[in-house]
Amino acid sequence: MRTILIIGAGRSASSLIKYLLNKAETERLHLIIADLSLELAQKKTNNHPNATPIQLDIANIEERQQQIRKADIVISMLPAHLHVEIAEDCIIFKKHMVTASYISPKMQELDAQAKENGLVFMNEIGLDPGIDHMSAMKVIDEIREKGGKMIQFESFCGGLVAPESDTNLWNYKFSWNPRNVVLAGQGGVSKFIQEGKYKYIPYNKLFRRTEFLEVEGFGRFEGYANRDSLKYRSIYGLDNILTMYRGTLRRVGFSKAWDMLVQLGMTDDGYTMENSENMSYRDFTNSFLAYHPTDSVELKLRHYLKIDQDDVIWDKFMELDLFDSSKKIELKNATPAQILEKILAEKWALQPNDKDMIVMYHKFGYELNGQQKQIDSTMVCLGDDQIYTAMAKTVGLPVAMATLQILNGNIKTPGVQLPIKKEVYEPILNELETFGVIFIEKEVPYMGYNPNNVGS
């Protein structure tokens, strides 16, 4: 039997574990599923004979190393900042490793040691990052193979709610970490390049600069810029590309309303609010508004943000119970962002029968034989239920598939890496299609941003 150690049995691990357990007999696999919560690990194993649930506190070095020593390969589904300790142990005990997270500078520092030991440290093999890299590189490589030159690459991804479960005015529910949604776009300027011109959007303007996209059968979406669209230029071999833009998808109207929360200060995570545990939702909203002896909180907010009473944004605010004086925050020394997260987690939770949806959209602009051409590639994946969500499927399945490919010796290139090589993306994309993760590619007229070569 070959042993796979999975550290972290949270939301994104359900499809990953199910996939590997389904392969356990034919591939001779034994899974050790380790989590701080033994109950969670047990739930994910479902009493399968080829799985052992264990409680593991990764801060306990001896216990952690003992489990890593037993494994043939390690999957870390922990928060990104915890991967490096696991990776350092994997080098000591000469074990391959797979994560879905971005490659951090500290992880990158382990590249030479991983190569020396012939170890594959596969990162960024979830959804975004992950499926976005693989599906993009497949088309980019095909364009290059026929002699084309890339001039534009745009990539958008969003974790959303399926149309049949879309029951609130924000057209949004949480299928992953709510904190990441509340803090989206913070911590630096968003930068990208359009028609050879570098562009920058500060956080306080981010949600007012959106692009619109149409996905056949699913309607219209808007995209706002990710923080750094430029860091993958060299990785994708697109150093001279004219346009490079990566963004996040939401339903149209979300960003304009979210921008109001940003302007109020509700997404700020930089300070704690006094007496937050005794605040009502109404107190929280009022704390960002000027004192007035007679005006209500509602009136003050509408004046401050210039929202008309018949504006749908006002209805969106009302839907969040932001003016409810009976609901209490009940969080001690909380930041505004933590309080907003609590309010939204209540309102935007997936209900028992709800399904989520992943939408990905790539635009490839290229020149071939003196002509400008464009390929648009779209993927929509719907969740099965609250456990096997589209998010869990698209994050977990590529991780599981890469793990098996490494174990079986099909992915051989050692070192700290992301899935941009054909030996990685080709078999995984092919297999993902059997699980309904299918990209539809269409030749469309090249639009660019400046077809008539005017302005900048």
BELCORGI-V379460 format. One record per backbone hydrogen bond with DSSP energy under -1.0 kcal/mol. NH is the residue of the N-H (numbers start at 1). CO is the residue of the C=O. If there is no record, write none. Layout:
nh->[NH | NH]
co->[CO | CO]
This chain:
nh->[2 | 4 | 5 | 6 | 7 | 8 | 13 | 17 | 18 | 19 | 20 | 21 | 22 | 23 | 27 | 29 | 30 | 31 | 32 | 33 | 34 | 35 | 41 | 42 | 43 | 44 | 45 | 46 | 48 | 51 | 52 | 54 | 56 | 60 | 61 | 64 | 65 | 66 | 67 | 68 | 69 | 70 | 72 | 73 | 74 | 75 | 76 | 77 | 82 | 83 | 87 | 88 | 89 | 90 | 91 | 92 | 93 | 95 | 97 | 98 | 99 | 108 | 109 | 110 | 111 | 114 | 115 | 116 | 117 | 118 | 119 | 121 | 122 | 123 | 124 | 125 | 126 | 131 | 132 | 134 | 135 | 136 | 137 | 138 | 139 | 140 | 141 | 142 | 143 | 144 | 145 | 146 | 147 | 148 | 149 | 151 | 152 | 153 | 154 | 155 | 156 | 157 | 158 | 160 | 162 | 165 | 166 | 167 | 171 | 174 | 182 | 183 | 186 | 190 | 191 | 192 | 193 | 194 | 196 | 197 | 199 | 201 | 205 | 208 | 209 | 211 | 213 | 215 | 218 | 219 | 221 | 222 | 223 | 224 | 226 | 229 | 233 | 236 | 238 | 241 | 243 | 244 | 245 | 247 | 248 | 249 | 250 | 254 | 257 | 258 | 259 | 261 | 262 | 263 | 264 | 265 | 266 | 268 | 273 | 276 | 278 | 281 | 282 | 284 | 285 | 286 | 287 | 288 | 289 | 300 | 301 | 302 | 303 | 304 | 305 | 307 | 311 | 314 | 315 | 316 | 317 | 318 | 319 | 321 | 322 | 324 | 329 | 330 | 337 | 339 | 340 | 341 | 342 | 343 | 344 | 345 | 346 | 347 | 348 | 354 | 357 | 358 | 359 | 360 | 361 | 362 | 363 | 364 | 365 | 366 | 367 | 368 | 371 | 373 | 375 | 376 | 377 | 378 | 379 | 381 | 383 | 384 | 389 | 393 | 394 | 395 | 396 | 397 | 400 | 401 | 402 | 403 | 404 | 405 | 406 | 407 | 408 | 409 | 410 | 411 | 415 | 417 | 420 | 424 | 425 | 426 | 428 | 429 | 430 | 431 | 432 | 433 | 434 | 435 | 436 | 437 | 438 | 440 | 442 | 444 | 453]
co->[28 | 30 | 73 | 32 | 75 | 34 | 10 | 13 | 14 | 15 | 16 | 17 | 18 | 19 | 23 | 24 | 2 | 50 | 4 | 52 | 6 | 54 | 37 | 38 | 39 | 40 | 41 | 42 | 45 | 48 | 31 | 33 | 35 | 57 | 59 | 60 | 61 | 62 | 63 | 64 | 65 | 66 | 3 | 3 | 96 | 5 | 98 | 7 | 79 | 80 | 83 | 84 | 85 | 86 | 87 | 88 | 89 | 90 | 120 | 74 | 122 | 104 | 105 | 107 | 108 | 110 | 111 | 112 | 113 | 115 | 114 | 415 | 97 | 417 | 101 | 99 | 129 | 126 | 127 | 130 | 131 | 132 | 133 | 134 | 135 | 136 | 137 | 138 | 139 | 140 | 141 | 142 | 144 | 143 | 367 | 365 | 365 | 243 | 363 | 245 | 361 | 247 | 359 | 357 | 355 | 162 | 163 | 165 | 168 | 348 | 178 | 179 | 183 | 201 | 227 | 199 | 244 | 197 | 242 | 194 | 192 | 190 | 202 | 205 | 206 | 223 | 221 | 219 | 215 | 215 | 213 | 250 | 211 | 248 | 246 | 191 | 230 | 232 | 233 | 238 | 151 | 193 | 153 | 155 | 224 | 157 | 222 | 251 | 253 | 254 | 255 | 257 | 258 | 259 | 260 | 261 | 261 | 265 | 334 | 273 | 275 | 327 | 324 | 280 | 281 | 282 | 283 | 285 | 286 | 296 | 297 | 298 | 299 | 300 | 301 | 302 | 308 | 311 | 311 | 312 | 313 | 314 | 315 | 318 | 317 | 321 | 279 | 277 | 268 | 335 | 336 | 337 | 338 | 339 | 340 | 341 | 342 | 343 | 344 | 351 | 160 | 381 | 158 | 379 | 156 | 377 | 154 | 375 | 152 | 373 | 149 | 371 | 368 | 366 | 364 | 442 | 362 | 440 | 360 | 358 | 356 | 388 | 387 | 389 | 390 | 391 | 392 | 393 | 396 | 397 | 398 | 399 | 400 | 401 | 402 | 403 | 404 | 406 | 405 | 405 | 119 | 121 | 418 | 421 | 421 | 422 | 424 | 425 | 426 | 427 | 428 | 429 | 431 | 432 | 433 | 432 | 436 | 378 | 376 | 374 | 450]
